[in-house]
Amino acid sequence: MISGEKIRAAARHARGFRGWRVLGGLFCIYGMSNGISNTIMPLLYPYLMEEFGWTQAEVTYPAAIKFLFASLYNLGVGFLLSRYSPRPIMATGALIMLGGLAGMLFMAELWHFLVVFLLVAFGLSMCGLIPCMVTVSRWFVKHRGLAVGILLTASSAAGGLLPLMIDTTLDESGWRAALLMVVAVGFATMFLPVLWPVRARPEDVGQVPDGLENSAGGEAEPAQQAESSGSGAGIAGNVPLAQVARMPIFYLLLIATAILWFCITGVLQHQAIYLKESAALGDKLEQVVSALFFSSIFGKFIFGFLSDRFSKSSIMLAATLNLTIALLIFRFVEHAPLGAIFAYAVVMGVGFAGAFVSIQTMIARLFAGSTYSRILGIFIAVDNIAAAAGAFALGQIRVSSGSYAPAIELMIGLAAAAFACVLLVKRISARLRVE
């Protein structure tokens, strides 16, 4: 039984815990890097189509290629992170990403846009999800679900704020002026936080995960010391990759996450074009996109909070169902009134956010440990391939059929298949007692 004095001592110690400042720095880095890739660039598609005469398939083609290359980049980054500190990797990635984005100002042909996307993808793999998740998993154990939820909320906050930030500039001065603004803000929020306050692990500053275990003057609990150093408590904490590759739960979760990313990326890459075709939208595109990402802040926070208190597989089931409902609404939103379009934005924001958070917390719960960065690299590599397929398939279906309807119906069917996979993951997790 933990005494009241020990709890009070823990609370005093937690006030000096550096992990929350580290999380704040990661919040800025992850939010801006993903805001650029997943919000700003798709938001520019209609403007690029107008200036360069590109079709829906052509303007989204570089994004599909980007995701394919990102799958290779992420495998390499996962390998590097198992051997080196995340900080120099993240700093290099931020500079590469911002340099690629600046190069977009000078493009004149479609292949130039492809090169920009490849540089952005390379930088994003080095300063995005994998290094941020690896760092968070080292700093937080007891409150990992909450910390992951807060971290992943960053992309939603950026997704909500960035369209509003560039809205006036985009309309009055053009997409190049808006992009210059994004590059300047990106340097301040992606590169500088790597210098301070981010640190790779609590041992570097004489602390332990969550700032709690040394609160009464004792040593950190062994399991949490192991978690901090990367050898944690998942079912594959110290299991060789070859053995992980023989686990059915690994493949079920991999299939489910790949499907979810096919759907999420397909929507995020094409919704600006799709919604622009709605007569009811008017000049409200930026506001609708902001509403979606602001809603996802709530989704990420609440799903992260719940994952610390309930079965993570059950939370992932609920998130997958939420996303499926959002896709059903998306199918009919093109000809809906403006209020219904904003309603779609709210439901989709919560839906994709919940799926995103539950994917990360489930992977960490099952596989956190010495092989975690490499396993996470495999998951993100496969998810990027699925994302590329989603971005490419929706563009091709739209051009060949003249409508996004068949593509959205395909995503609804795939989301139902993902639900079935997660249900099997839940049953296996219950047997392994790692829910």
C-alpha positions, -999 to 999 in steps of 0.1 A, spaced: 0 0 0 14 34 -9 13 58 20 -1 93 19 33 107 26 48 89 -4 20 102 -26 26 138 -14 64 134 -19 57 121 -54 36 151 -62 64 174 -50 89 156 -72 66 156 -102 66 194 -102 103 193 -111 99 166 -136 114 177 -169 94 153 -190 65 177 -194 88 204 -208 103 177 -232 68 169 -242 61 206 -249 91 207 -272 80 175 -290 45 190 -293 59 219 -313 81 198 -335 55 171 -342 27 196 -347 44 218 -372 61 190 -392 27 172 -396 8 204 -401 30 212 -431 28 178 -446 -9 169 -439 -26 203 -438 -7 230 -457 3 211 -487 -32 195 -495 -47 229 -488 -26 243 -517 -38 217 -542 -67 237 -556 -44 268 -561 -18 247 -578 -44 231 -601 -55 265 -611 -20 279 -617 -4 249 -634 -34 232 -649 -29 199 -631 -57 173 -626 -68 158 -593 -46 127 -600 -16 148 -610 -16 172 -581 -19 143 -556 6 120 -574 37 135 -556 20 129 -523 15 92 -531 51 89 -541 61 107 -510 44 81 -488 62 53 -507 96 68 -501 87 77 -465 81 39 -459 118 34 -467 130 65 -448 111 54 -417 127 19 -417 161 36 -417 152 61 -390 139 33 -368 172 16 -372 192 48 -364 171 55 -333 180 22 -319 216 33 -319 218 71 -317 201 99 -298 169 114 -314 181 150 -311 206 153 -339 184 132 -361 154 155 -354 174 187 -360 187 175 -393 152 164 -404 137 198 -395 163 216 -417 158 192 -446 120 195 -444 120 233 -443 146 235 -471 124 213 -493 94 234 -485 113 266 -495 122 250 -528 85 248 -536 86 285 -542 106 280 -574 88 251 -589 74 253 -624 67 217 -634 51 186 -618 84 168 -613 96 198 -593 67 193 -570 77 156 -566 112 166 -556 97 189 -530 76 161 -516 105 137 -514 126 162 -494 96 169 -471 91 132 -466 128 127 -458 128 155 -432 94 144 -417 107 108 -411 136 123 -391 117 148 -370 81 133 -370 63 105 -354 90 79 -348 116 100 -329 88 118 -310 72 85 -300 105 69 -290 113 99 -268 79 100 -252 80 63 -245 113 68 -226 100 97 -205 65 83 -197 53 49 -185 25 53 -160 10 83 -180 21 72 -214 -15 72 -228 -20 108 -217 14 118 -230 8 102 -263 -26 118 -266 -11 152 -258 17 147 -284 -6 136 -311 -29 165 -304 -1 187 -317 -8 178 -354 -45 187 -348 -36 220 -332 -13 229 -361 -40 216 -386 -65 239 -370 -43 270 -366 -22 270 -398 -51 273 -423 -64 303 -403 -29 318 -401 -24 318 -439 -61 323 -449 -58 361 -456 -23 359 -471 -34 330 -493 -63 349 -507 -47 383 -510 -10 376 -518 -11 341 -532 2 307 -522 39 316 -524 36 344 -498 16 320 -475 43 294 -479 71 318 -469 52 325 -437 49 288 -430 87 283 -435 95 311 -410 71 298 -384 84 263 -390 120 272 -382 109 286 -348 87 257 -339 106 227 -354 144 234 -352 147 256 -320 129 232 -296 154 205 -304 181 227 -289 159 233 -258 139 218 -241 140 183 -258 163 157 -242 165 121 -253 158 103 -220 153 111 -183 187 96 -173 204 124 -193 192 149 -166 192 125 -136 155 117 -136 133 87 -142 101 81 -162 70 101 -151 91 119 -123 75 97 -97 96 67 -88 124 84 -69 99 107 -51 104 90 -17 141 87 -20 141 52 -32 152 37 -65 131 36 -96 111 4 -100 129 -21 -122 102 -24 -148 101 14 -153 139 17 -154 138 -9 -182 111 10 -199 131 42 -198 161 26 -214 140 10 -241 136 -26 -228 101 -21 -215 71 -43 -206 53 -51 -239 49 -87 -250 79 -82 -273 100 -61 -249 132 -81 -255 119 -104 -282 139 -107 -314 122 -93 -345 122 -128 -361 100 -140 -332 77 -110 -334 73 -118 -371 57 -151 -361 30 -135 -339 -5 -134 -355 -13 -103 -334 15 -84 -351 0 -90 -386 -36 -83 -375 -26 -50 -360 -4 -42 -390 -33 -49 -414 -57 -28 -393 -34 2 -391 -26 0 -428 -63 1 -436 -69 30 -413 -41 50 -428 -53 42 -463 -86 58 -453 -73 87 -432 -47 98 -458 -71 94 -487 -95 117 -470 -69 143 -459 -52 144 -493 -85 148 -513 -110 165 -491 -100 200 -501 -106 191 -538 -138 172 -530 -153 199 -508 -144 226 -533 -168 209 -557 -197 215 -532 -218 245 -542 -226 251 -505 -190 256 -495 -183 290 -509 -151 305 -495 -153 284 -463 -127 257 -472 -101 269 -447 -126 272 -420 -139 237 -426 -104 223 -425 -97 242 -393 -129 228 -377 -118 193 -386 -84 196 -370 -97 215 -339 -122 187 -334 -94 162 -336 -78 179 -306 -107 167 -285 -105 133 -302 -69 128 -295 -71 140 -259 -101 120 -250 -89 88 -266 -55 92 -250 -71 98 -216 -94 68 -220 -65 45 -231 -50 50 -196 -82 38 -179 -97 12 -202 -86 -17 -224 -65 -2 -252 -79 -27 -277 -115 -17 -268 -106 20 -273 -91 11 -307 -124 -7 -316 -144 24 -307 -120 47 -327 -123 25 -357 -161 25 -355 -161 63 -352 -139 66 -383 -163 44 -402 -192 66 -393 -173 96 -404 -167 80 -438 -204 73 -442 -211 110 -437 -183 119 -460 -199 99 -488 -229 123 -490 -214 156 -479 -206 169 -514 -242 179 -520 -250 188 -484 -257 222 -470 -229 241 -453 -240 231 -418 -237 195 -427 -203 200 -441 -191 215 -408 -208 185 -390 -188 162 -412 -156 181 -402 -163 175 -365 -171 138 -368 -142 131 -391 -119 151 -368 -128 130 -338 -128 98 -359 -94 100 -374 -78 114 -342 -91 85 -322 -78 60 -347 -44 77 -347 -40 78 -309 -53 42 -304 -29 29 -331 1 44 -313 -9 34 -278 -17 -1 -289 16 -6 -306 34 8 -276 14 -14 -252 22 -46 -272 58 -39 -284 75 -13 -262 110 -23 -254 144 -27 -269 130 -35 -303 103 -8 -302 119 18 -325 124 -9 -352 89 -24 -348 75 11 -349 95 18 -380 80 -13 -397 45 -2 -388 50 33 -401 67 20 -432 37 -2 -440 13 25 -430 31 49 -454 27 24 -483 -10 22 -475 -12 60 -473 4 62 -507 -21 38 -520 -50 58 -505 -38 91 -520 -31 75 -554 -63 54 -556 -87 82 -548 -71 104 -574 -73 77 -601 -108 67 -592 -119 104 -593 -104 109 -628 -116 76 -643 -151 77 -629 -157 114 -627 -167 111 -590 -152 105 -556 -182 83 -546 -168 49 -556 -135 57 -537 -154 67 -505 -175 35 -507 -142 15 -510 -129 32 -479 -161 24 -460 -157 -13 -468 -120 -13 -458 -129 4 -425 -153 -24 -417 -125 -49 -424 -102 -30 -401 -129 -32 -374 -128 -70 -378 -90 -71 -374 -91 -50 -343 -118 -73 -328 -94 -103 -333 -65 -82 -318 -87 -76 -287 -94 -113 -283 -57 -122 -286 -48 -94 -262 -72 -106 -236 -56 -141 -238 -21 -125 -234 -34 -102 -207 -19 -71 -224 -52 -52 -231 
